[in-house]
Amino acid sequence: MIQDEIPGWLRIWMQGVLLRNVYPALRAVAVGYYDDRTVTLRFYVDRSPVEFDHWVMEVICGELLSNTSTNAEMPALRDEIVFSTRDQNELEALSGFVFMRMEDFDTFDHEAS
């Protein structure tokens, strides 16, 4: 069963990995964390997935797994790349988002800040 939130250690690991791997087509990254410690990473991109998306996903999965010391910590890691033009608030968060691109900049009230 999927957890309601991402464990703190996994959020920190993911944010560290993403610092080096965010690119323009990446809209959001959702993480699913399950009772059996299985993890799902879901990339939301703004176009049909291309080879580069798969390459970045492999890099991120590899870096994430390098943080573990045994298979018991993360027995399985699934990855998904999803093309979606839906509004960000309509994207499935799984257990939560670890990255979300700013997309509504035009509606930001510049004078209020």
Solvent accessible surface area in square Angstrom, and as a share of the most:
residue,aa,sasa,rsa
1,M,180,0.80
2,I,62,0.32
3,Q,67,0.30
4,D,139,0.72
5,E,129,0.58
6,I,8,0.04
7,P,31,0.19
8,G,48,0.46
9,W,94,0.33
10,L,0,0.00
11,R,80,0.29
12,I,121,0.61
13,W,57,0.20
14,M,0,0.00
15,Q,80,0.36
16,G,26,0.25
17,V,4,0.03
18,L,6,0.03
19,L,151,0.75
20,R,158,0.58
21,N,20,0.10
22,V,69,0.40
23,Y,24,0.09
24,P,120,0.75
25,A,11,0.09
26,L,0,0.00
27,R,11,0.04
28,A,0,0.00
29,V,0,0.00
30,A,0,0.00
31,V,0,0.00
32,G,0,0.00
33,Y,26,0.10
34,Y,44,0.17
35,D,86,0.44
36,D,91,0.47
37,R,115,0.42
38,T,8,0.05
39,V,0,0.00
40,T,3,0.02
41,L,0,0.00
42,R,34,0.13
43,F,0,0.00
44,Y,8,0.03
45,V,0,0.00
46,D,57,0.30
47,R,75,0.27
48,S,72,0.46
49,P,53,0.33
50,V,70,0.40
51,E,150,0.67
52,F,96,0.40
53,D,0,0.00
54,H,92,0.41
55,W,141,0.50
56,V,4,0.02
57,M,3,0.01
58,E,121,0.54
59,V,41,0.23
60,I,0,0.00
61,C,16,0.09
62,G,41,0.40
63,E,49,0.22
64,L,0,0.00
65,L,76,0.38
66,S,89,0.58
67,N,65,0.33
68,T,30,0.17
69,S,98,0.63
70,T,77,0.45
71,N,128,0.65
72,A,63,0.49
73,E,64,0.29
74,M,7,0.03
75,P,73,0.46
76,A,43,0.33
77,L,36,0.18
78,R,117,0.43
79,D,74,0.38
80,E,59,0.26
81,I,29,0.15
82,V,51,0.29
83,F,99,0.41
84,S,11,0.07
85,T,109,0.63
86,R,127,0.46
87,D,93,0.48
88,Q,30,0.13
89,N,138,0.71
90,E,91,0.41
91,L,11,0.06
92,E,98,0.44
93,A,36,0.28
94,L,36,0.18
95,S,8,0.05
96,G,13,0.13
97,F,51,0.21
98,V,15,0.09
99,F,47,0.20
100,M,77,0.34
101,R,65,0.24
102,M,139,0.62
103,E,62,0.28
104,D,101,0.52
105,F,108,0.45
106,D,137,0.71
107,T,114,0.66
108,F,99,0.41
109,D,88,0.45
110,H,99,0.44
111,E,165,0.74
112,A,80,0.62
113,S,111,0.72
